Amino acid sequence: MKTICKAYLCDCLCLAVLNSLKSQISYLISVVLFFVFFNSGAKAQNGFSNQGTEFWTVYMDHIDPPTTSDPNGTVSKMDLYITADADTKVTVAIADGTFSQSYDVVARQILTVVIPPSAFIDKQGLSLKGIHITAQKPVAVYAHIFAQSVSGATLLLPVNVLGKDYLSINYTQQSNSLSSEKRPSYSTFAVIGTEDNTTVEITPITYLLNGEPPGKPFTVILNKGQVYQGLANNDLTGTRIRTISTQAGTCKKVAVFSGSSKILIGCITKNNTSDNLFQQVYPTGAWGKNYITAPLKSRYYDVFRIVKSDPNTTVNLNGTNLSPSDFVNGLYYEFNSTRPNVIKADKPVQVVQYAVTQFKTINCIDTALDIGDPEMIYLNPLEQTLDHVTLNSTGNFRIANNYINVIIKTAAVPTFALDGKPYTEFTPVSNSPDYSYAQIYVYNGVHHISASDGFNAIAYGFGNAESYGYAAGTNLKNLTRFIALDDPKTNITSLNGCSGVSYKIQLTLPYKTTHIKWDFKNGITYNDSNPVVKSTSVKGGQTLYLYEYAADEVYKAGDYTILATVFNPVADECGSDEDVELDFNISDPPVSKLNFSGVCLGDTTFFRDTSVTNGREIKTWLWDFGDGHTDVVQNPWHVYTKAGNYTVRLTIANENGCADISDAATVSISNLPVANFEAAASGCPAQDITFTDQSVAGDGAISKWIWDFGDSTAVVIKTDKSPFTHVYPVGGTYNIKLTVLNANGCAGPVKQKTIVITPLPVVDFILPDACVADNVQFKDSSIIADHTENEFIYHWNFGDINATAANNISAEKNPLHHYTQARDDYQVTLTVTSKYGCSYTKTKTFVVNGDIPKANVVLKDPSAVCSNKEVFFENRSTVNFGNITRLEVTFDVADASSLRVYEHPAYGQQLRYTYPIFTDGDRTFNVHVAAYSGGVCANIQEFPVVVKATHVITLTQVPSICPEATPVQLAPLSIIGQQGSGAYSGKGVSGAGLFSPAVAGTGTAEVSYIYTTPNSCPDTVKQQIMVYPSPTVSSAGPLTVLEGATITLNTSATGHNLSYKWYPAVGLDHDDVLNPVASPTENTSYRLTVTSAEGCSSSADVMVKVLKYLVIPNAFTPNGDGRNDVWDVKYLDEYPNNTVEVYNRYGEKVFSSIGYPVPWDGRYKGNYLSPGTYYYIINPKNGRKVVSGSVTIMR
């Protein structure tokens, strides 16, 4: 087994090789050198990242509590988003026992856990409300507190990277909450105990709500899961929170969160949008000295704060040292920015990026293009990076656009991937080009980002008055106090390791110690009362001392913890003992396996990683293709340029740096076969073309021949080389391709040849009409695609059995021939040969008609021949043999234009002709007929036709009309000719011509007028009348309106270019609109008339009932005199479902009613009440407010 350990501290790989594999040492050394180069600068995902198995968080104060609605009807919620690199189980619980639930987490997917409202903390002080997350395997957790327009999110830190000393980082506290939610908002922090009896010292920077003064430390004692929440009216930035030791022992870890229940950031103007802030604070020991920032996408500017851990820190911003006087209270420097920034310090600092209130530019100019809300994001230093992160770009709450900002070394950009696909749209940082940044737009949901080297990323999103943002992942390693694993064979250290490797346990401290207690959390402890410094180094101007555990350790796969309790010669509030802890993972090396496909020279060979992970994700791949080329993707492809056998190996390494090299795989690349064939260079359509294979095999034998003939026929696959033929049906130039494959399926170069199939003549000729007396001339009409008809060779065969052999054929283009016998089965054949020698023959059947035709055309109905109608004739012409070939009919000998010619008329065919219209009496026309059976064979017929006179009718035109118009009487405008009688027909018209548009309906109505005369020549004249559509109008009602109020008359109308008119107009704001506003003083019935552009109209009525002001008497006299005997509240009876209640001075109800149909007569339970003052409550409803007052009963 071979093992490679990815190093975190040295940015390289170490190699351990078992003695049994000494023969591969030289090869493995080359692999190691490649991995050292490829992974230079990479940061391993390790025990100090945001992945872990135990977390604490808190449902902090929010302007919208989850149980009490604000005036806008919103409540806050809290969600956890949990993801992992491997499937695992998690449990989420509230420390007070009110909630505990277990869940399954699927690798690289997001589990959303909804936190119950009972976890919410809205007051200052102590509560047992810590939210505890535990997992069987490492997970990453993000927390999100949100409501409508008020949303904040944070990355959670596992317990193993928590610290003991924190500074709360917030922002200047001001918001719109007093005008929006009618409640104050606060700057906030929260501290959660991770162990019982944890003493926390808090030094506020400003007054807390409970009166704790600024600058004066106070202590609280927290048990596990207990929370202390601090609230203040002012910015809490700089509030120090640390654990102290009150008895012998070390300080304990706590989780700290900072934020605001609602806040605005940036330009301060009226009605600024505001948002809550919610971030987990990084321990000061994990702060860094080098930062690069990138602008938040789609915003006009960002706000930044640089917070010092030591007042004497020198900070450089974009190449310029900041003056100490630039820092507020010597603590933080605030600036606005629209571009990337490079920040360097000589001591650790924390950089915070703030998203600002929307609708403002950096110059506080209003702009509607800027949307988003305040957000606070703690940025990670360049010293603390990760090389892969799974994150959730949430859509809560109403987030419109999601983004991921990434800061990465420019050299590692080509390896960056988003959701498994390369992403390279990075921009170099102008004043630090070794680094680049990207602002990546992503859809909401789960995303995975990774690279070969470490990077920093933040996830954020914006909507209208909405935002969220958090660090996508982080390393929180204490850079001066840490434990690491060292492989003594290579002296390379790492924070995770591999099974079977003997490690030295190394401890780095910023001071010399005289005592170390090693606790391996498995029952084994060791006290080193005289530790020896193994080596020293200087980092950032500070001397670091390296110690080692006395024995080497070999681990099996699993998760482990080492705790070193060391004596610090300079005691502080935590005493003289200090704990340094390492949570680390030992994994079995993966098993490298591969397969491949494609062994043809010059083709692509595809390689696939089929390795067994053994529980940890594989992070790096190194392929050696055996020809001097390598690749580092998981599933590469490669093209071999020479035939031969190649030894391929795959080296893989998992997240811990544990590696394996696959067994050697042999890829045999075979020489390719060479295709070749013989075929004629040209040919004729529809003739066989012979193809003969002449291919040469490379390695092995040819197994397939793939023929593409370049025409529309399918590709032909053959398994032998026997000659064969192919036919091209039409002329053209064809590109023939032959591909040959060997037994491995390898195809050689395609062999191509061109064959020209010359065009074939398209043979045709014209058969003349002929009788036995004619000399027949045939006419050639053959063509060819290349227009070389003048080089045709002709061969005619007339098919004449009575002819001699000599005169039955001809080589002329258009020959003559005389047939001596009338027949209908002569077979005339023409063969045409092109200049290329390609021939085609066509045969047609030819008829020779008899020489005695008989013309005979008959008038069909002599009694119904009218000058305004078609006259029908019938052809009954015949010939002694064959067919009539032509018929010439002149229907009026006196008019040459009446000649009509019918070619090949059928016996019984109808012949139609219309004579001119006339009205002055009958006329006789002479008809002339000539019937032909050939060119010279003809017969003549003549006969008269009597045509009856007719009449001319003109109808009066009726203009377009509306459906609601009165019926119109139709009548002819004029009638010329014989007297007769007429009648109308059609939709909407009576026989007498009364046209009703309402009956006809909208659209074009066709009306017919039929006129009949005594000579039986009737006539029909048609007329079209357009009936325009009327508009439609509808209304809802009746309507009620309070006296003095207004109501919109909601009517609807359909139609084109409508106009409106209301009557009466009194009480309307407009009388010419569809929906006027009405304020009548009396009950009114309004009528709306809607008129279209064509003048068609429709109407609808709307009744508006006025509910008048109540007239309430303040006294009445129920004495039976018929005057004022009842309490008559005028107009109250018109209010449906009104209620009336009357009380005496003692609050006793003496009268009540629903509706007021019968006025009160002053009686209670049948008896008249005593005179005096009574108090009423009248609820008229129907939009009127409740009326109350007093009424006096008098007698």
VEXKOLKOL-84859 format. One record per residue (C-alpha): residue in three letters; z, y, x. Coordinates in steps of 0.1 Angstrom, whole numbers, plus 5000, padded with zeros to 4 digits. Layout:
N
ALAZYX;...
//
This chain:
1195
MET500050005000;LYS499150355013;THR501250665003;ILE500351035005;CYS503151284996;LYS502051624985;ALA504151885002;TYR505552194985;LEU507052375015;CYS504252315041;ASP501352315017;CYS499851995032;LEU500051615027;CYS501851355046;LEU500551005052;ALA502450675055;VAL500650365063;LEU502050015063;ASN501549805094;SER499449565076;LEU496749835072;LYS496449945109;SER492749875109;GLN492250165085;ILE494250415104;SER491250615117;TYR489650635082;LEU492950735066;ILE493551015092;SER490151165081;VAL491351145045;VAL494551325054;LEU492751595072;PHE490551645041;PHE493451665018;VAL495251905041;PHE492252135040;PHE491552095003;ASN495152144991;SER496052425015;GLY498352654996;ALA498852424966;LYS502152434948;ALA503352104934;GLN504752084899;ASN508352004907;GLY512052014899;PHE512152394899;SER509352454873;ASN509752534836;GLN509452164828;GLY512651974823;THR514751744802;GLU517451984789;PHE517152344775;TRP519252594756;THR517952884735;VAL519153104707;TYR517953254674;MET518753614684;ASP519253914662;HIS516054024644;ILE515354314621;ASP514454064593;PRO517153804589;PRO515953464578;THR518153474547;THR517953834534;SER514653994525;ASP513854344537;PRO512354594513;ASN508854454522;GLY509854104512;THR509653944546;VAL512153714565;SER512053604601;LYS511553244613;MET511953064646;ASP509652794659;LEU509852584691;TYR506552474707;ILE507052164729;THR504551994751;ALA504551734779;ASP502351574805;ALA503351224791;ASP504451094757;THR508151134752;LYS510851184727;VAL512851504722;THR515951594702;VAL516651954689;ALA520252034677;ILE522352324668;ALA525752324687;ASP527852354655;GLY526452024642;THR524552164612;PHE521252044625;SER519951754647;GLN516451604646;SER514451384670;TYR510651404674;ASP507851234692;VAL505851444717;VAL502251344724;ALA500951424759;ARG499151754761;GLN499651834725;ILE501952084709;LEU504951974688;THR506152264665;VAL509752244655;VAL511052484628;ILE514552604635;PRO516752624603;PRO517952974593;SER521552854599;ALA521052914636;PHE520453284632;ILE522953524648;ASP522953884635;LYS526354004648;GLN527854084682;GLY530353844696;LEU530953474699;SER529353194677;LEU528752824681;LYS524952864675;GLY523252754707;ILE520052554702;HIS519952244724;ILE516752064734;THR516851734753;ALA513951504762;GLN513551164777;LYS510851294801;PRO510151644813;VAL508751874787;ALA507852244785;VAL509252454757;TYR508352784742;ALA510352974716;HIS508953214690;ILE510953444666;PHE508553604641;ALA508153774607;GLN505453984592;SER504554254618;VAL507654164639;SER507053884664;GLY508253784699;ALA508053474721;THR509353334754;LEU509053054778;LEU512252844780;LEU513852744813;PRO515452404818;VAL519152384827;ASN518452264862;VAL516852594872;LEU519352824854;GLY521453054875;LYS524853214876;ASP523853584881;TYR521553784858;LEU520454134850;SER519454194814;ILE516054364813;ASN515154534780;TYR513454874772;THR514355214758;GLN515755144723;GLN513955324695;SER512055194665;ASN510855264630;SER513355024614;LEU515355294596;SER512255404576;SER510755054573;GLU513554804569;LYS516355054561;ARG518454904588;PRO519254994624;SER517754804653;TYR519454714686;SER518854634722;THR520154284726;PHE521254014751;ALA522653664745;VAL524553434769;ILE524753054762;GLY527252824779;THR525852494793;GLU529352364801;ASP532752394786;ASN535252654800;THR532552874815;THR533953224823;VAL531253494820;GLU531753844833;ILE529654104815;THR529254464828;PRO527354674802;ILE525054954812;THR525755124779;TYR528255104750;LEU528054784730;LEU528554794693;ASN532054654696;GLY533054954718;GLU532854784752;PRO532255074775;PRO529555104802;GLY530455014838;LYS533554824828;PRO533354444832;PHE534854224805;THR534953844804;VAL534353584777;ILE534953214779;LEU532152994766;ASN532252624758;LYS529052424758;GLY526552564732;GLN528652864725;VAL526753204724;TYR527953554731;GLN525453814717;GLY525654174728;LEU524154454707;ALA523654824717;ASN522055134703;ASN520655214738;ASP518655034764;LEU520654744779;THR518454714811;GLY520754674841;THR523654504822;ARG524954244847;ILE525853894834;ARG527353644858;THR529753354858;ILE532853364878;SER535453114889;THR538953174875;GLN540352854891;ALA539452634920;GLY535852524916;THR532352664914;CYS530752894889;LYS528752734861;LYS525252794849;VAL524452984818;ALA521253074799;VAL520553444793;PHE518153604769;SER517253974765;GLY515254174740;SER515454394709;SER515754334672;LYS512954584668;ILE511454844692;LEU508555074699;ILE507055114734;GLY504855384748;CYS503755694730;ILE506455824707;THR505055974675;LYS505755954638;ASN505355614622;ASN504955414654;THR504555044649;SER507454834663;ASP508154474672;ASN511054254683;LEU511454154719;PHE512653804730;GLN512553674766;GLN514653434786;VAL515953614817;TYR515153474852;PRO518153434875;THR518153704902;GLY518053424929;ALA514553324916;TRP513053674918;GLY510253734943;LYS508953994967;ASN505153984959;TYR503554034925;ILE500054104912;THR499554224876;ALA496454214854;PRO495854434823;LEU496454294788;LYS493054234773;SER491854464744;ARG494654714749;TYR494255074762;TYR497155054787;ASP500254874796;VAL503754974807;PHE505554814837;ARG509054814851;ILE509954714886;VAL513654614887;LYS515554584919;SER518154324927;ASP519454544956;PRO519454924954;ASN518454944990;THR515154764984;THR511854924996;VAL509054874970;ASN505354934977;LEU503054994947;ASN499254964954;GLY499755054991;THR502255344986;ASN506055314991;LEU508055434961;SER510755684967;PRO514355574959;SER514555884936;ASP511755734915;PHE514055454903;VAL516155514871;ASN519855474880;GLY518555334913;LEU517655024893;TYR514055034879;TYR510755224883;GLU508655254852;PHE504855334851;ASN501755304829;SER498655134841;THR495155034830;ARG494154824861;PRO495554544883;ASN498454634905;VAL499754494938;ILE503554514942;LYS505454424974;ALA509154454982;ASP511354375012;LYS513954224989;PRO513554034956;VAL512554224925;GLN511554144889;VAL508354294874;VAL508154324836;GLN504954394817;TYR505154564783;ALA502554574755;VAL502654904737;THR502755034702;GLN499255024686;PHE496755304679;LYS497355504711;THR495555554744;ILE497355604777;ASN497155984770;CYS498755934736;ILE495556014718;ASP495155844684;THR492555564682;ALA491955314654;LEU490355074679;ASP493654974695;ILE495654704676;GLY498754514687;ASP502454564689;PRO505154594715;GLU505854284737;MET507854224769;ILE506753964794;TYR508653874826;LEU506053814853;ASN506253554880;PRO506053634917;LEU503353494940;GLU506053284957;GLN506653094924;THR503452924911;LEU502252614892;ASP499052424894;HIS498752304858;VAL500152424825;THR499852314788;LEU500452604765;ASN500252704728;SER498253014718;THR499853064685;GLY498453214653;ASN501853334642;PHE502053594628;ARG498553684617;ILE497353694653;ALA493653794654;ASN492853734692;ASN494553514718;TYR494253554755;ILE495453404788;ASN495753614820;VAL495553414853;ILE496353534888;ILE495053284915;LYS493853274951;THR490153364952;ALA489553054973;ALA490852834944;VAL488752994917;PRO486052724918;THR488652454910;PHE490152634880;ALA489652454847;LEU490352544811;ASP490752254787;GLY489052024812;LYS486052244818;PRO485352474848;TYR486052844842;THR485053084870;GLU484753424853;PHE487353584877;THR487453924892;PRO488753984927;VAL491754224929;SER490354534945;ASN493354604967;SER494054244974;PRO490754054974;ASP492353724985;TYR493553704949;SER491453714917;TYR492353764880;ALA490953654847;GLN491553774811;ILE490453464791;TYR489753484753;VAL490853154737;TYR491153024701;ASN494552964687;GLY495852614695;VAL496752404725;HIS495152474759;HIS495552314793;ILE494852514825;SER494852364860;ALA493652434896;SER493852284930;ASP496152564941;GLY499052734924;PHE498553024900;ASN500553244876;ALA499553284840;ILE500753464808;ALA499753374772;TYR499553654747;GLY497853764715;PHE497454064692;GLY496754134655;ASN497154444634;ALA500754544641;GLU501354194655;SER501854054690;TYR503353774711;GLY503453714748;TYR505253494774;ALA504853344808;ALA502653034804;GLY504752854831;THR506952934861;ASN508652804892;LEU512252924896;LYS513152784930;ASN515952964949;LEU514053064980;THR517153065003;ARG519352784988;PHE517552454981;ILE517452074987;ALA514251904997;LEU512951555006;ASP511651505042;ASP509551215054;PRO510651165090;LYS507350995099;THR505551325093;ASN508351585091;ILE506751705059;THR509051805030;SER508551794993;LEU510551834961;ASN509351514945;GLY508551184962;CYS507150834962;SER508850494958;GLY509250294990;VAL509350595013;SER512450655035;TYR513451025030;LYS515851245048;ILE517751475024;GLN517651825037;LEU519752125026;THR518652485034;LEU521352765032;PRO521453135042;TYR524653085061;LYS526452825082;THR528852595064;THR531752385076;HIS531752135047;ILE529151965025;LYS529951734996;TRP526951524987;ASP526851384951;PHE523951164941;LYS525051144905;ASN525050764906;GLY528650714917;ILE527850774953;THR529451074970;TYR529851165007;ASN531951435023;ASP530551585055;SER533451775070;ASN531551865102;PRO527951925092;VAL525551995120;VAL522752255118;LYS519452065125;SER517352375128;THR517052745119;SER514252965106;VAL513853325096;LYS512253415063;GLY511953765050;GLY514353885077;GLN516953635067;THR518153345088;LEU518053005071;TYR520052705083;LEU518852345077;TYR521352055072;GLU520651685066;TYR522351405048;ALA523651145072;ALA521450855060;ASP517850815050;GLU517250725013;VAL514650494998;TYR514150534960;LYS512550344932;ALA510550524906;GLY512650734883;ASP514351074879;TYR517251164902;THR519651444909;ILE521351544941;LEU524151794941;ALA525451954973;THR528752144971;VAL528952355002;PHE531652575016;ASN530552945018;PRO532453125045;VAL532053455025;ALA533953394992;ASP532853574961;GLU533853574924;CYS532753214922;GLY535153114950;SER534252964984;ASP532352664971;GLU528752684960;ASP526652424943;VAL523052354953;GLU521152114931;LEU517851934931;ASP516451744901;PHE513451544914;ASN511151264904;ILE510150954924;SER506950784912;ASP505150464921;PRO501950534938;PRO498850504915;VAL496450214920;SER493050344930;LYS490150174912;LEU486550264906;ASN483250154892;PHE479750284894;SER476250264879;GLY472850344893;VAL471550184925;CYS468050334928;LEU466950534958;GLY466650904949;ASP468250854915;THR471750954905;THR474550714910;PHE477450774887;PHE480950704898;ARG483950664875;ASP487650664883;THR489350374866;SER492650404885;VAL496050304871;THR498350604870;ASN501650414870;GLY503250694849;ARG502351014867;GLU499251214862;ILE496651194890;LYS496051544904;THR493551494933;TRP490551274940;LEU488651224972;TRP485451014971;ASP483750895003;PHE480250784994;GLY479650605027;ASP476750835038;GLY478751125052;HIS479151295018;THR482351334998;ASP483451484964;VAL486751584948;VAL486051564911;GLN487451274890;ASN484051124880;PRO481351254903;TRP477651164907;HIS475751124940;VAL472151084951;TYR471450854980;THR468450955001;LYS467950635020;ALA467950265010;GLY470750045023;ASN474349925016;TYR477050195014;THR480850145015;VAL482450374989;ARG486250444987;LEU488250654963;THR491550814974;ILE493750954947;ALA497151134947;ASN499451194917;GLU501551504909;ASN504251384934;GLY501651354961;CYS501750964960;ALA498350834969;ASP496350524971;ILE492950424986;SER490750194966;ASP489349864979;ALA485949924995;ALA483049904970;THR479549824982;VAL476750024967;SER473349864975;ILE470550124972;SER467149944970;ASN463750064981;LEU461550164952;PRO458349984941;VAL455050174944;ALA452850184913;ASN449050164915;PHE446150044893;GLU442350044890;ALA440350154859;ALA436950304852;ALA436750674856;SER434950724823;GLY434050544791;CYS432950574755;PRO435150594724;ALA436050264707;GLN434950064738;ASP437249834759;ILE438549994792;THR439949734816;PHE443149804836;THR444049614868;ASP447449644884;GLN447649694922;SER451349794925;VAL453449704956;ALA457049584952;GLY459749744973;ASP462949534975;GLY462649224954;ALA459949174928;ILE458449404900;SER459949304867;LYS458349554843;TRP455149754841;ILE455350054817;TRP451850184807;ASP451450524791;PHE447750564782;GLY448050934775;ASP446950904739;SER448850884706;THR449450504710;ALA452950384719;VAL453950304755;VAL453149944764;ILE455749744784;LYS454349434802;THR456249174822;ASP453249054843;LYS450349214862;SER447449034844;PRO444449264837;PHE444049384801;THR442049624781;HIS442749944760;VAL440550124736;TYR440450504732;PRO439150584696;VAL438050944704;GLY436651134733;GLY438751344756;THR440451354790;TYR443451124792;ASN446251114818;ILE447250754824;LYS450750684838;LEU452050364853;THR455750314860;VAL457049994876;LEU460649874878;ASN462249614900;ALA464949374891;ASN467649634895;GLY465949864870;CYS464850104898;ALA461650284890;GLY459250404917;PRO457150714916;VAL454850734886;LYS451250664894;GLN448850884874;LYS445050864870;THR442651044848;ILE439950884826;VAL437251084808;ILE436250934774;THR432951114766;PRO432451234731;LEU430651014706;PRO427951164684;VAL428951234648;VAL425951094631;ASP424751224597;PHE421451304579;ILE420351454546;LEU418651234520;PRO416051424500;ASP415351374463;ALA412051184460;CYS409751004436;VAL407150744445;ALA404451014447;ASP406351214474;ASN406051214512;VAL409751194521;GLN411151404549;PHE414651304563;LYS416651574581;ASP419151494609;SER422551674608;SER424251494637;ILE426551684660;ILE428651624692;ALA431851794706;ASP430151934737;HIS427152064718;THR424551874737;GLU422651784706;ASN419351884722;GLU419651574745;PHE420151324716;ILE417851024714;TYR417050924678;HIS416150584663;TRP415250584625;ASN414750274604;PHE413550354569;GLY414350014553;ASP410850004537;ILE409949634531;ASN406449734521;ALA405849924554;THR404449784587;ALA406749734616;ALA405250044633;ASN405550294605;ASN409050174593;ILE410650334624;SER410650674640;ALA412050854671;GLU411651204657;LYS414551424648;ASN413351494612;PRO410651224604;LEU408351184573;HIS407750854554;HIS405950754522;TYR407450484500;THR404950304477;GLN407450144454;ALA410250304433;ARG413550134443;ASP417250224445;ASP418250004474;TYR416450134505;GLN418850114535;VAL417950404558;THR419550384593;LEU419950644620;THR421150564655;VAL421950854678;THR422550814716;SER424251094736;LYS423251194771;TYR426250984783;GLY424750674768;CYS427350654739;SER425650554706;TYR426650564670;THR424850434639;LYS424950544603;THR423350384573;LYS422850534538;THR421350394506;PHE418250574495;VAL416650594460;VAL412950644453;ASN412650754417;GLY409750674392;ASP406950924388;ILE407150984349;PRO410251194340;LYS410851304303;ALA412551644297;ASN414851634267;VAL417651894260;VAL419251894225;LEU421252184208;LYS424552034198;ASP425452224166;PRO422752454153;SER424852584124;ALA427652724146;VAL425652934171;CYS427253274172;SER426553554196;ASN430153584206;LYS430653214214;GLU429452964239;VAL426452754228;PHE426552394237;PHE423452184247;GLU423251824258;ASN420951674286;ARG419151364274;SER416251374299;THR415051034314;VAL412650884340;ASN410750554341;PHE412850444371;GLY415850604388;ASN417350934380;ILE416451284370;THR417151474402;ARG416851834390;LEU416952014356;GLU415852374352;VAL416752544319;THR415752894308;PHE417852964277;ASP415853284269;VAL412253284280;ALA412253654277;ASP415153694301;ALA414553544336;SER418253584344;SER419053314318;LEU417653044342;ARG420252784351;VAL419552494376;TYR421452164374;GLU421151924405;HIS421351554397;PRO422351614361;ALA423951324343;TYR422651184311;GLY424751334283;GLN425951624304;GLN426951934284;LEU425052254292;ARG426752584282;TYR425352924277;THR426653244260;TYR424053474244;PRO424553854243;ILE426753994215;PHE424854164187;THR425854274152;ASP422554364135;GLY421354024120;ASP420353684133;ARG417953644163;THR415653364177;PHE415553274214;ASN412953034230;VAL414352774255;HIS412252634284;VAL413252304302;ALA411752144333;ALA412951794344;TYR412251654379;SER412551304394;GLY411351404429;GLY409551674447;VAL406251674427;CYS407151454396;ALA408151684367;ASN407951724328;ILE408352034305;GLN410152094271;GLU410252414249;PHE412152474216;PRO413652774197;VAL417352854190;VAL418553074161;VAL421753274170;LYS423953444143;ALA425153804145;THR428853874151;HIS431154174151;VAL433154384176;ILE436854444169;THR439054704186;LEU442854694179;THR445154994179;GLN447354994210;VAL451154974203;PRO453355144230;SER456354964245;ILE459254944221;CYS463054874221;PRO464554584201;GLU466554804179;ALA463455004168;THR462154974132;PRO459254734126;VAL455754874134;GLN452654824112;LEU449654694132;ALA446054764121;PRO442554734137;LEU441255054151;SER437554974144;ILE435354674132;ILE431654684139;GLY429454424122;GLN429654214090;GLN432454274066;GLY435154014065;SER438853954063;GLY441553954090;ALA445053814095;TYR447753844123;SER449753574140;GLY452353554168;LYS456053574174;GLY457653864155;VAL454553964134;SER453753894098;GLY450253794086;ALA449854144072;GLY450654294107;LEU454254414104;PHE455654374140;SER459454334143;PRO460654384180;ALA464054244172;VAL462453914160;ALA459953904189;GLY462753944215;THR462654114249;GLY459654064271;THR455854054265;ALA454953954229;GLU451353834223;VAL449853904189;SER446553764177;TYR444153914150;ILE441753654135;TYR438753804117;THR436453584095;THR433053674081;PRO430753494055;ASN428353374083;SER431053154097;CYS431353344130;PRO435053414132;ASP436653614160;THR440153634175;VAL441453944194;LYS444753934212;GLN447154214219;GLN450254224242;ILE453254434232;MET456154504257;VAL459654484241;TYR462154644265;PRO465654484268;SER468554674253;PRO471554724275;THR474654514267;VAL478054674264;SER481454524258;SER485054654256;ALA488554514255;GLY490954644230;PRO492754784212;LEU494554974241;THR497955144241;VAL498955444261;LEU502155644264;GLU501955994251;GLY501456224281;ALA500055934302;THR496555824309;ILE494655504306;THR491255394319;LEU488855274292;ASN487754944308;THR484354874294;SER481454694310;ALA477654724306;THR474654564320;GLY471154704323;HIS468854914345;ASN469455284352;LEU471955324324;SER473355644310;TYR476655674290;LYS477955884262;TRP481355874246;TYR482256014212;PRO484556184205;ALA484956344239;VAL488456484231;GLY491056344254;LEU488556214280;ASP488156334316;HIS484456264313;ASP482256164284;ASP479256044305;VAL480755774327;LEU481255404320;ASN485055404325;PRO486555744317;VAL490255814319;ALA491755884284;SER494856084275;PRO494656124237;THR497556274218;GLU496756084186;ASN495455734179;THR491655754186;SER488655524181;TYR486155604209;ARG482555484207;LEU480455434239;THR476655444236;VAL474855304266;THR471155394270;SER468655244294;ALA465955424313;GLU463455314287;GLY465555464259;CYS467055144245;SER470655174236;SER473754964225;SER477255074214;ALA480854944215;ASP484155084201;VAL487455114219;MET490655184199;VAL493355364218;LYS496755374202;VAL499255644214;LEU502855564219;LYS504455894212;TYR507656034227;LEU510655914208;VAL512456164186;ILE516056054186;PRO518456234161;ASN521956304176;ALA523556264142;PHE523156124107;THR525156114075;PRO525355774059;ASN526955894027;GLY524355764002;ASP522956103991;GLY519455994001;ARG519256244029;ASN519756134066;ASP521455824054;VAL519955624084;TRP519555684121;ASP515755734120;VAL514355714155;LYS510855854150;TYR507955644165;LEU510255374178;ASP508755124154;GLU505455164171;TYR506855014204;PRO506454634203;ASN509554434213;ASN511754734219;THR515554684219;VAL518354904206;GLU522054874214;VAL524855094201;TYR528455094214;ASN531655254203;ARG533855444228;TYR535555124238;GLY532354954249;GLU532154734219;LYS528554674207;VAL528354774171;PHE524554744165;SER521654584182;SER518054494173;ILE514854364188;GLY512254594173;TYR513354864149;PRO511754784116;VAL514854894096;PRO516755194109;TRP520555164114;ASP522655274085;GLY525855314104;ARG527354984094;TYR528954714116;LYS529554364102;GLY528754504067;ASN531254794068;TYR530555154074;LEU531855274107;SER534255564110;PRO532855904117;GLY532655984154;THR530455964185;TYR528655644194;TYR526655564225;TYR523155404224;ILE520855234249;ILE517155224238;ASN514655024258;PRO511255114243;LYS509554894269;ASN505754924271;GLY506155144301;ARG508755384288;LYS512055414307;VAL515355314291;VAL516855604271;SER520555644266;GLY522755904249;SER525155964220;VAL524755984182;THR527356114158;ILE528155964124;MET529156234100;ARG530256214064;
//
